Amino acid sequence: MGQPGTVIIGGGLGGLSAAIHLRLAGRDVTIFEANDCVGGRANRIVRDGFRFDTGPSLLNYPWVFQDLFRAAGRKLEDYVTLLPVDPSITFQWTDGERFTLSSNVQKLLAECERLEPGSRPAVFAFLRDAAIKYRVSFDKLVSRNEDNVLRWLGALSPGEIARLSLWRSLDGELKRFFKNHRIREAFGAYGMYLGGSPFELPGLFSILAYGELAYGLWLPKGGVYGLVEGIEKLARELGVKICTGQRVRRIILDRNRATGVELADGEVMHAGTVVSNVDLPTTDTELIDDAGIIARTRRSIKHIRMTPGVLTFYWGIRGPVAGLGHHTIFLPDDYRGAFDDLFGNKRIPRELPFYVAVPSATDPDLAPPGDTAMFVLAPTPLLGELGPVDWSRTAAEIKGGIIERMQCDGVDLDTERIAVEEVWTPEDWRERFGLYDGSAFGAAHTLFQVGPFRARNYSREVSGLYYVGASTTPGTGMPMVVLGGKLVAERITGRVHQA
């Protein structure tokens, strides 16, 4: 197509999205993926008839993925079948109380009324308020490259800025609408995966619960990896070259300009631009072979707050498991203490919150007939915060606590029925996907790590080097990294860097 070629390091969803948009802009694009298949964190395990998604367990904001395919003149539904998950998420406490979310407004109202009688007007007020936040965020903030804080906020009216509740905590924002602490705990629990406590994260993030309620939660047929396969197919159809099992050893520099990459086997691939879909801090500290640049980036990376690590279990269970829907989040009695342990005391919470996904409840083909595919995720501090850990022993202890908690809450699960088990520790996540310090979701979303405060999607040290993924703009999660692919393509193909 006559434009300079681009090499993308890593075939996660952000890298695939960037490749598609760059290809549509006339670039020759080659992706080098170290693993045997693309997807990054959104990968797969296939064993004995069971199929597990390794990371994300549900799809939200389907419009983001529809827009990706629409940009190429295609339709998402021609590549991916989305199965609705409703009720979507159940929150469960140790005293047996439950709170179940649904995109069906009447069901949602009934649940809120059950926990907080008379809350019907508050639910509508919350939804109206969050809808405005959501629209403003995606229409004017998330969807554009902007490095200048004043210009970034200048796109908003004073009323819109006030509406975003940037200076109020998420829990404080929820208190404006709900008196019942269980409702606030449920909506605030999303903060765990943004890398902070709901008692400190900005009130803006009330949009997370709203986005799932407004647009629903979905499971792609075949699991979340079915979405990855659909996006990979689109990229290949457009002419993106995807090379799996090809690890990049280093980014080649010429006078502080990226000119290509060297593969693990020593082969050199030249390029006009390089985009790294490897976690941004890992890229800067492990893929750039320049001591001066590494020293400077290490100093800046010290100030980046990362999301926690995770311990994940993949269980193939013989027979059905009663007492669980597709997605259940188990919360502790000492809700605030769990956040304090994780983010303040830097230890695995004494009362461990965790979530359980049973994708075979929505797509039975993910397990042998009559059996159950289950995914369990428990948050941990970062590897550097924990110090030396015997993960074999720790995983066994956490597994025992999770099984005991589920059994106490009426879940019919006997460990003898677990026929297939895989366990990934934060160390495994780091080694498999280059996750910096074992951080599962990339850089956190504190007030000063959003928008232009977040690490930019281009290098200030190396000309021609760009970033895409969870630790750069606009943020973490499947929809955000797919949007990030579009934003980095815009940087490369014409947007001027703004100081």
MOLINJO-V817678 format. One record per backbone hydrogen bond with DSSP energy under -0.5 kcal/mol. CO is the residue of the C=O (numbers start at 1). NH is the residue of the N-H. If there is no record, write none. Layout:
CO:NH
CO:NH
This chain:
5:272
5:273
6:30
7:275
8:10
8:32
9:277
11:39
12:16
13:17
14:18
15:19
16:20
17:21
18:22
19:23
20:24
21:25
22:27
23:26
26:3
27:29
28:6
29:241
30:8
31:33
31:243
32:10
33:245
33:246
35:245
39:13
39:42
41:43
43:54
45:52
47:50
50:47
52:45
59:218
61:64
61:65
62:66
63:67
64:68
65:69
66:70
67:71
68:72
69:72
69:74
70:73
75:78
76:79
76:80
80:82
81:83
81:221
83:219
84:86
85:217
89:101
90:329
91:99
92:331
93:96
97:93
99:91
101:87
101:88
103:105
104:108
105:109
106:110
107:111
108:112
109:113
110:114
111:115
112:116
116:119
119:123
120:124
121:125
122:126
123:127
124:128
125:129
126:130
127:131
128:132
129:133
130:134
131:135
132:136
133:137
134:138
135:139
136:140
136:141
137:141
137:142
141:144
144:146
147:149
148:152
149:153
150:154
151:155
152:155
153:156
157:161
158:162
159:163
160:164
161:164
161:166
162:165
165:168
165:203
165:204
168:203
169:173
170:174
171:175
172:176
173:176
174:177
174:178
180:184
181:185
182:186
183:187
184:188
185:189
186:189
187:190
188:191
189:192
190:193
191:194
191:195
191:196
192:195
194:445
197:200
197:201
198:171
201:170
202:205
203:206
204:207
205:208
206:210
207:211
208:212
209:213
210:214
211:215
212:216
217:85
218:59
219:83
220:223
223:226
223:227
224:227
224:228
225:229
226:230
227:231
228:232
229:233
230:234
231:235
232:236
233:237
234:238
235:239
235:240
236:239
240:242
241:31
241:243
242:244
243:33
245:247
247:249
247:264
250:262
251:289
252:259
252:260
256:463
257:254
259:271
260:252
261:269
262:249
262:250
263:266
267:263
268:270
269:261
273:7
274:466
275:9
275:277
276:468
279:283
280:284
281:285
282:286
282:287
283:287
283:288
287:251
287:289
288:290
290:294
291:295
292:296
293:297
294:298
295:299
296:300
297:301
298:302
300:303
301:304
303:305
304:306
305:444
308:440
308:441
309:380
310:312
311:378
312:424
313:315
313:376
314:422
315:317
315:374
316:419
316:420
317:372
320:322
321:324
322:412
326:358
327:90
328:330
328:356
329:92
329:331
330:354
333:335
334:338
335:339
336:340
337:341
338:342
339:343
339:344
340:344
340:345
341:347
350:352
353:379
354:330
355:377
356:328
357:375
358:361
359:362
359:363
363:366
364:367
366:51
368:371
372:317
372:374
373:360
374:315
375:357
376:313
377:355
378:311
380:309
382:385
382:386
383:387
389:391
390:394
391:395
392:396
393:397
394:398
395:399
396:400
397:401
398:402
399:403
400:404
401:405
402:406
403:407
404:408
405:409
406:411
407:410
411:413
414:417
415:418
417:318
417:419
420:316
422:314
423:425
424:312
425:429
426:430
427:431
428:432
429:433
429:435
430:434
435:438
436:439
437:383
442:307
446:449
447:450
450:453
451:454
455:473
457:467
461:463
462:465
463:258
464:274
465:459
466:276
469:472
477:481
478:482
479:483
480:484
481:485
482:486
483:487
484:488
485:489
486:490
487:491
488:492
489:493
490:494
490:495
491:494
